[in-house]
Every structure is written in C-alpha cells, then in structure tokens.
Amino acid sequence: MKRKIIQAKIWDKALETRKEVLNKPHKDVVKLSKDLKKRKINKILDLGCGYCRNALYLAKEGFEVYGIDFSRKGLKLCKQEAKKMNLNIHLKCQDIYQKLPYKNNFFDAIISIDTIHHNTKGKIIHLINEITRVLKDKGLVYITIAKNRKTQKIARHFKKIEERTYVPLEGEEKGIPHFLLNKSLLKKFFKGYKIILIGSKSGKYGEHYFLYAQKT
C-alpha cells in the first residue's frame, strides 16, 4: 500500500508538468474518433486517462466515455473541466494493473495513450488480459507506447529491476517502471486480436509505437 501511495504522488507530480495539454487531445485520438464513429462505436474506456485530455475530447464528440487513472489530482481536475464543458465522464481512481472495476464485455473500444508500459512484464500481461475481459467481442483497442529512445531521454541514470524493465533515478518519472515494449512484443501480447494497424509515429513528446486491433 505504501508503494502505491508513493507512485500515486509521483504520477500527480508528473502530470502537473503536463497540464498545458489538458484541452489538446493526442492527435492519434482525433483521427481515431472519426473511424470509431464510422464503426458506430459508443462506449469507450480511456485507460490511464490522466488529466482526461482524450476523455474530454471523446465525450465532446458524443461518445459515452469512461476513464480510469491512479492520479486523484488528475481526476479532480477532469471533473472540474467536464462540469465547465457540460460533459459527463464516468471516472474511477484505481491502479490500472489491478482487476478493472468493470463487467465482462462492457466496452466497445478501449484506448490507452503512453500508459501500459509503466510496469513489469507480468503486470502488463495481467492488464492486457483485463482489457480483453472487459472489451466486447469485435471490440477495438488503440494503444500507444513510448519508444525506447524516449524512455532513455527521461533520465541519464536507470536501475534495472528485471529483464527489459528499468526505473529512472531522476527526472519527472523518477521511480516509475518502464518496460521496453516494441512492435513485436505488442503483437505477441495481443495475439488474440486482429491487427488493423501497427507502426510508429513522431509526436510532441517523442516517438511512439501504436497498435490498433480488434478482439476476435
């Protein structure tokens, strides 16, 4: 419990430095929303929603949006912004690597932007199993993860805690695990899905991999 409280404070501090993007959704999400509308998607989970920049945008676009994150500060600010914008977003404050607080086959789509790689391999696999559980058959998932080079820029000094998993010893994400995912591992971890798109892109905070897939 103490470790979780410490990590929650770390996330609060890290998110505090990124408030300027609150009302600027990730550019991938803007493009994705158009495809989701064409596919008649309604109920969406923003997994690791932070200050809810993407959840707010999707709600504004008319989707039924749910958000879950470990940062109470982020969710509090999200509620304030949603109220100002007269939007309704269903929010939960929880560690996403625990059992997700949703019923089986609940969501039409799940997005997770630069989030799921922040733990060890076992925890990430557990999270992906939970994503599969709460996602409807033929449901869609859109995942982005930071490329290794971005992770290496966060701090000059790291501590290796297990294979492919490093914890920065400095910087805004100090103390937060980073598992070095790549396209091959994304395919492996989401092997029960039909891949629609997979690749890499450059953005404001560096390069990232993305996966757009459908549960089979």
Backbone torsions as a table, in degrees:
resi	resn	phi	psi	omega
1	MET	NA	-42.2	179.1
2	LYS	-60.1	-41.6	179.3
3	ARG	-60.7	-40.5	-178.2
4	LYS	-67.7	-37.9	178.4
5	ILE	-64.5	-42.5	178.9
6	ILE	-62.7	-45.4	-179.3
7	GLN	-65.6	-36.0	177.5
8	ALA	-62.0	-40.4	178.2
9	LYS	-66.2	-37.0	177.3
10	ILE	-62.7	-44.4	179.6
11	TRP	-64.6	-41.2	177.4
12	ASP	-56.5	-44.7	-178.7
13	LYS	-67.8	-41.7	-179.7
14	ALA	-64.3	-42.0	-179.9
15	LEU	-68.7	-30.8	-179.9
16	GLU	-58.8	-32.4	-178.1
17	THR	-78.1	-6.7	-174.9
18	ARG	-119.2	18.6	-177.4
19	LYS	-62.6	-21.0	-177.1
20	GLU	-65.1	-17.3	-179.6
21	VAL	-97.7	11.6	-174.2
22	LEU	-52.0	-48.1	-177.0
23	ASN	-101.2	19.4	177.8
24	LYS	-119.3	95.0	-177.9
25	PRO	-63.8	155.1	174.8
26	HIS	-56.9	135.5	-175.1
27	LYS	-61.3	-29.6	176.8
28	ASP	-64.2	-37.3	-178.2
29	VAL	-68.2	-36.6	177.8
30	VAL	-60.9	-46.2	179.0
31	LYS	-68.6	-40.6	-178.4
32	LEU	-62.0	-38.2	-176.3
33	SER	-58.6	-33.7	179.6
34	LYS	-66.2	-41.3	178.5
35	ASP	-69.7	-37.6	179.6
36	LEU	-63.9	-36.4	177.1
37	LYS	-65.1	-42.3	178.9
38	LYS	-61.7	-34.1	-179.8
39	ARG	-86.0	3.4	178.1
40	LYS	60.1	39.9	175.2
41	ILE	-76.7	142.0	-179.7
42	ASN	-122.8	-59.4	-171.0
43	LYS	-94.1	116.1	-173.9
44	ILE	-123.5	138.5	172.7
45	LEU	-105.5	127.9	171.0
46	ASP	-98.2	103.9	-173.0
47	LEU	-88.9	113.6	-172.7
48	GLY	78.8	55.0	-168.2
49	CYS	-76.2	-15.4	178.0
50	GLY	58.6	-128.4	177.2
51	TYR	-82.1	6.9	171.1
52	CYS	72.5	27.5	179.0
53	ARG	-58.9	-37.8	179.6
54	ASN	-81.1	-37.6	178.2
55	ALA	-63.1	-42.0	178.2
56	LEU	-62.4	-42.9	179.9
57	TYR	-63.5	-46.6	-178.2
58	LEU	-64.8	-38.3	176.8
59	ALA	-64.4	-40.8	177.7
60	LYS	-62.2	-31.7	179.6
61	GLU	-79.7	-2.1	173.6
62	GLY	101.6	4.5	177.4
63	PHE	-80.4	154.5	170.9
64	GLU	-85.0	112.7	-167.4
65	VAL	-114.1	136.4	173.8
66	TYR	-119.5	145.2	178.3
67	GLY	-136.4	142.2	177.7
68	ILE	-137.1	135.3	-178.6
69	ASP	-159.6	162.1	-178.7
70	PHE	-88.7	-12.4	-174.7
71	SER	-93.1	108.9	177.0
72	ARG	-64.0	-36.7	179.5
73	LYS	-62.5	-44.0	179.1
74	GLY	-62.6	-44.7	-178.8
75	LEU	-68.4	-34.6	177.3
76	LYS	-63.2	-44.5	179.2
77	LEU	-66.9	-36.7	177.6
78	CYS	-60.3	-45.3	179.0
79	LYS	-60.0	-40.9	179.2
80	GLN	-62.9	-44.9	-179.3
81	GLU	-68.0	-40.2	179.5
82	ALA	-62.5	-38.5	178.5
83	LYS	-65.2	-43.4	178.4
84	LYS	-60.6	-37.1	-176.5
85	MET	-90.8	2.0	-179.5
86	ASN	57.4	45.5	179.6
87	LEU	-115.8	151.8	178.7
88	ASN	-114.9	116.6	176.5
89	ILE	-125.5	130.3	-179.2
90	HIS	-86.1	112.6	-172.1
91	LEU	-113.2	143.9	175.0
92	LYS	-132.8	136.8	175.3
93	CYS	-102.0	109.6	-176.9
94	GLN	-163.1	152.6	169.6
95	ASP	-65.6	119.3	-175.4
96	ILE	-69.6	-13.5	-178.5
97	TYR	-87.1	1.4	170.3
98	GLN	-91.4	179.1	176.0
99	LYS	-60.8	127.7	-178.6
100	LEU	-70.5	139.6	-173.1
101	PRO	-83.7	49.6	-179.1
102	TYR	-135.9	155.7	-179.7
103	LYS	-72.0	161.7	174.4
104	ASN	-59.2	145.1	173.7
105	ASN	53.7	45.3	-172.5
106	PHE	-94.4	-35.0	-172.1
107	PHE	-106.6	146.7	173.0
108	ASP	-80.2	-30.6	-179.1
109	ALA	-153.8	152.2	176.3
110	ILE	-132.9	131.0	173.5
111	ILE	-116.2	149.6	175.9
112	SER	-149.1	111.0	-172.9
113	ILE	-102.8	114.1	177.2
114	ASP	50.3	49.3	-172.9
115	THR	-128.8	-50.4	-162.5
116	ILE	-67.4	-15.5	-177.8
117	HIS	-83.0	2.2	-176.5
118	HIS	-89.1	53.8	174.2
119	ASN	-168.2	-171.6	179.2
120	THR	-84.8	165.9	-175.9
121	LYS	-55.5	-47.2	-178.1
122	GLY	-60.4	-41.8	179.5
123	LYS	-66.7	-38.3	-180.0
124	ILE	-66.8	-43.0	177.9
125	ILE	-62.3	-41.1	176.8
126	HIS	-60.3	-43.6	179.4
127	LEU	-61.8	-43.1	179.8
128	ILE	-64.7	-36.7	174.1
129	ASN	-62.2	-38.1	177.6
130	GLU	-68.8	-38.9	175.3
131	ILE	-57.5	-45.6	179.8
132	THR	-63.1	-39.0	-178.7
133	ARG	-64.3	-44.7	-173.4
134	VAL	-88.4	-6.1	179.5
135	LEU	-91.3	137.0	178.8
136	LYS	-67.1	157.7	171.2
137	ASP	-59.1	137.2	-175.0
138	LYS	70.1	7.2	177.2
139	GLY	-69.3	161.3	-173.9
140	LEU	-111.3	146.9	176.0
141	VAL	-131.5	136.6	175.6
142	TYR	-127.3	117.7	-175.0
143	ILE	-122.3	135.7	166.1
144	THR	-123.2	147.9	176.9
145	ILE	-138.7	148.7	178.9
146	ALA	-67.6	139.7	172.9
147	LYS	-69.6	157.1	-177.9
148	ASN	-53.9	-37.7	-177.4
149	ARG	-63.9	-35.7	176.9
150	LYS	-65.2	-43.7	178.7
151	THR	-58.4	-40.7	-178.0
152	GLN	-68.0	-22.2	-179.6
153	LYS	-82.9	-14.9	-177.6
154	ILE	-64.7	-37.3	-179.5
155	ALA	-155.7	152.9	177.4
156	ARG	-80.6	-21.2	-175.0
157	HIS	-121.2	131.9	-178.7
158	PHE	-129.6	158.9	170.3
159	LYS	-119.4	123.6	177.6
160	LYS	-81.8	124.5	-177.7
161	ILE	-107.2	-22.1	170.5
162	GLU	-167.3	179.2	-176.0
163	GLU	-55.2	128.0	177.7
164	ARG	64.9	13.5	-176.6
165	THR	-124.9	123.3	-175.5
166	TYR	-130.7	148.1	177.0
167	VAL	-118.4	119.6	176.7
168	PRO	-62.2	140.5	178.9
169	LEU	-100.3	6.2	178.4
170	GLU	-158.3	173.5	176.5
171	GLY	87.9	179.6	-173.9
172	GLU	-69.7	-18.5	177.3
173	GLU	-111.1	28.6	176.3
174	LYS	-55.3	129.2	176.7
175	GLY	87.7	-3.5	-178.6
176	ILE	-99.7	123.8	-178.8
177	PRO	-62.9	146.4	174.9
178	HIS	-129.3	111.9	174.4
179	PHE	-91.1	129.4	-173.9
180	LEU	-83.0	83.8	175.9
181	LEU	-77.5	160.3	173.5
182	ASN	-149.4	-176.9	-176.8
183	LYS	-62.8	-40.1	-179.1
184	SER	-62.6	-43.5	-180.0
185	LEU	-70.7	-35.3	175.2
186	LEU	-59.1	-45.7	177.9
187	LYS	-60.3	-42.9	-179.0
188	LYS	-65.6	-46.2	-177.2
189	PHE	-69.0	-28.5	179.1
190	PHE	-108.8	40.2	-174.8
191	LYS	-65.3	-20.7	178.6
192	GLY	-86.9	15.5	-176.4
193	TYR	-119.1	152.1	171.3
194	LYS	-88.8	118.4	-177.3
195	ILE	-77.9	124.8	176.4
196	ILE	-90.7	-48.9	177.1
197	LEU	-145.8	144.8	172.2
198	ILE	-150.2	140.9	-178.2
199	GLY	176.0	-155.6	178.9
200	SER	-140.7	153.1	-178.8
201	LYS	-143.7	161.7	173.1
202	SER	-104.9	144.6	179.6
203	GLY	-145.1	-171.9	-176.8
204	LYS	-58.2	-37.4	-176.0
205	TYR	-103.5	22.2	176.6
206	GLY	109.8	-171.6	-177.7
207	GLU	-84.6	149.5	177.2
208	HIS	-144.9	153.9	170.7
209	TYR	-87.9	153.3	174.9
210	PHE	-137.3	149.9	177.3
211	LEU	-135.0	126.3	174.2
212	TYR	-121.2	116.9	-171.8
213	ALA	-145.6	163.1	-178.8
214	GLN	-121.2	132.6	177.1
215	LYS	-67.1	130.2	-178.1
216	THR	-99.5	NA	NA
